Amino acid sequence: MNLVQTAIDAINLGAIYALAALGVGLIFSVMNLINFAHGELITAAAFTVYALDGQPVGIRLGAAVVAAVCLALVMERVAFRPLRKANPATLLVTSFAVSYLVQHLVVLIFGARPIGVSLLPELSESAALGELRLPLLEIATIAVTLALLAAMTFFFRRRPLGIQMRAAAEDFTMARLVGIKANRVIAAAFAMSGILAAVLAFYQVAQSGTISYRMGVDLVLVAFVSAVVGGMGSLTGAALGGMLVGMTSVALQTFLPPTWRPYRDAFLFGLFIAFLIGRPQGLVFRKAHRVRI
């Protein structure tokens, strides 16, 4: 039973990291931008849930999605679109600047101390399955993640805008030459990253019961590592990389000797450094040569 519980925990954490990596990978795939401000979309959604405390859960969750999507679109339009033809270093510095700007705006409005938030407290209970007890929050997280991945797969394979985004991810220059509008595709990618960030915010708030202005920082760093492990620019690779990083993290926490467990992250990143030395292109390698537009 312990192995079953460990497997469920591993899948749960892997699902969370997969969603985070997809949010980062979406932007990189169409813009060659590693958006470290993605974590602030999570923060915006979480603080929206807090600001609407007392309202029905559906309103709070819907408003959080709207807030994250709107912030993502504002980032794209105000900060990144004017610099789209700048060199990658400039875009990277811009993403850090946007991140710190949003963090300090949150501090000015809500303060720097962590704030307690109640969101779907019933998910803190567990469901019994024989001798196994499954936290409802983990079950919900896995189910929602699978539903989102299925919806994204349908969108990218069946909907015109999704097909255009896939084409842009493979070769942006060629996609523009055949009539795909860059602004529309990039804005759609930012909007989708906002939706994914809002889902992650729901999970973090429901799990920890607290929010802070830096709550998205650590998760976006893990998302970046996951996207690199999966293969930068590949959405499939980002999802696989997130699953692999999450499941490896839980496995190390479970099987390392107790005295070594405080150094779990050192072992985790050491393993992936070794992996990338042997396979620097990541799990999924895209052969198409792309030029950022």
N, C-alpha and C positions, 0 to 999 in steps of 0.2 A: 504493500500500500504506500510506503514511503516513496518508492520509485515512481508510482503513479502520480502522487502529489507533486513530486519534483518535476515530472514531465509537464504537468498542467501549469505549474509556476513558470517553467521555462518557456512554454508556448505563450503564456500571458505576457511575459516581459518581452519576448521576441516580437509579439504582435504590436506592442507599444513602440518599440524601436523601429519596426518596419514602417509604421505610419509616420514617425518622425523623419526617417530617412527618405521616404517618398516625398515629403514636403520640401526637403532640401534638394533632392534629386530632380524634382519637377522643374525648379527654377534653373538649375544648372543645365538640364538637358536642352532648354530652348534659348538660354542666354549666356551660358558659360560663367554664371555668377554663383559663387558660394555665398548664399545669403545668411550671414550670421545674425541678422535681425529677425529671422524666422522665430526665434525664441520669444521675441516680444509680441508676436501674434498670439502665442499661448498665454502670455501674461495679460494681454488686452481682453481675451475671452474670459479668463478667470476673474478679473476684476469687474467685468460686466456682470457676471453671475453674482458677485458680492454686492454690487451697487443696486441690483434689483432684488435683494433679499426681501422676502415676504410676498413676492409675486408668485403666481403659479409656475411650476417647474418648466412647463412647455414654453412659457414666455421668456423665462430666464435663459433657457438653452437656445431658443431661437435668436434672442437678442445677442447672445455671445457669438453665435455664428456670424450674424450680420456685422458685429463689431470687428471680428477678426478679418473678414473678407474686405470690409471697407478700409481697414488699416493697411491690408496688403495692397489694395489698389492704389491707395494714396502713396505708399512707399514707391510703387512702380512708376506712378505718374510724376511725382515730384522729385524723388531722389535718384531713381535709376534710369528713367527714359532719357533725360538730358545728357547722361553720361554713357549712353549705350555704346558709342563708338570709342570710348576711352579705353586705355589699356587695362588688363585684368587687375593690376595692383590698385589702380584708382577705384575700381568698382568694389574691391575687397575692403579698402579703407572706408568707402562710403557706407558699406553694410555695417561696419563697426560703429561708425558715427551715428547712423540711424538707430542702432541698438542702444547706444548710450543715451541718445536723446530721448527715446521712448521710456527708458528706465528712469531717467531723472524727472520726466513729466509725471510718471506714476508716483514717484517719491513726493513731488510737490503737492499732488492732489490727495494721496492716501497716506503718506508717511512711509518711513523705511522699515518699520517693525512688521513682522509677520502678523496676519490677521486671520482669525478663525472664521470658517465658512461652513455652513451646513448645506449639503447637497445630496439628496437621495440617501438619507441615513439607513434606509432599509437594505441597501446594498452591502452594508457592513456585516449582515448576517450570513450564515453558511447553510448550504443545502446538504443533507445527508444522503450518501449513496453507499449503502452498506456500512462498512467501517470508515469509509472515506468521507471527509467533510470538505465540500467545495465552496469557497467564498463566492457569493453571488456577484461581487464586483468583478472577479476574474472571469466568471462565465459570461457576464455581460460584455466585458472588454473583448474577449475572443470572438463572441458572436457579432458584435458591432464591427470589429476589424475585418472579419470574413465578409460581412455584408458590404463594407466599403470597398474592399478589394474586388469583389464581384462586380459592384457597380462601376468601378473605375475600369475594369477589364471590358465591360460592355460599352462604356463610353468611348474608350480608345479604339475599339474594334468596329463599332457599329454607328456611332454618331459622326456627322461630317466634321465638327470641330475637333473631336477626339482624333480622327484620322489625320487632320491637318497638324495637330500637335505631334503625333507620331512621326509624320513626315518631317516636321521642323526639327525634331530631336535627332533624326538620322542625318539630315543635311539641310541646314537652315538656308544656305544660299540658294540651293536648287529649289527649295520650297517657295522662296520668294519669287524666283524666276517663273514659276508656274502659276503665280497669282495668289498665293497664300499671304494674307495680311499679317505682317510681323506684330504690329501693335495689338491686334485682336488675340493672337495666339499667346503672346507674352502676358497680356492682362488676364486671360483665362487661366494660365498657369499660376499666376499669383493668387487669383481668386480660389482656385482649388487648394493651394497651399494654406490659405486661410481657413478653409473648411477642415482640413486635416489638423491644423493647429487647434481649432476649437474643440475637436473630439479629444485631443490629448489633454487639453485644459480640463474638460469634464472629468477625465479619469484622474488627473492629479488632484483636483479639488475633492472628489469623492473619496479618494484613497487617503490623503493626508489630512483633509479638513482644514488646511491652512493655505494661504496665498502670500506671496511676497514679490517684490519688484524684480527679483532675480530668478524667479522660479523656472523660467525657460532657458536659462543660460546653460546649465549642465546638460539638459536634454538635447539641445541643438548641437553641442559638441559631440555627444554620442551619435547623433544622427549623421553628422559629418563623417565620423569614423566608419559608421555602417555603410554610408554611400560610397566611400573610398574602397572598402573591402568588397562591396558588391560590384563595383565598376562604375566610376563617375560617368554620368550621362546616360546610364541605362536604368530605366524605371524598374524593370524586373530585377536587375542586380541590386538596386537600392532596397527593395522589399526583402530579397534573399539575404542581403548583408545585415539588415536589421534583425531578422529572425536569427541569424547565426550569432551575432553579437549578444543578443538577449539570452539565447539558450546556453551559450558558452559561459556567460556571467553566472547564471543560476547553477550550472554544473560545477563551476569552480567553487562557488559558495557552499555547495553541498558536499563535495568530495575532497576538498583541500583539508589537511589537518587543522584542527581548531586554532593552533598558534599561528598558522599562515593565513587564515581567512581575512584578517585586517588588511592584508596586502593583495587582496583579490584583484583589484583594478590593475596593479602592477603586472600580475601574471596575465590578465586578460589582454592588456595592450602589448605586452611582450610577445604573446602568441600571434597577435595580428601583425606586429612588425615583422616577425619571422615569416608569416604567410605572404606579406607584401614583398618581402625580399625575393621570395621564390616566384611570386606571381604579381608583379607590380601593376598589371592591368586590372586586377580584381577578378571576382568570380565570373562576371559576364563582360566580355570584351567586344566593343563595337568597332568594327573595322572602318566604318565610314569616316572619312576625313571631313571635319566640319570647321567652318570659319565663323567666329562669333560676329553677329550683325548688331 
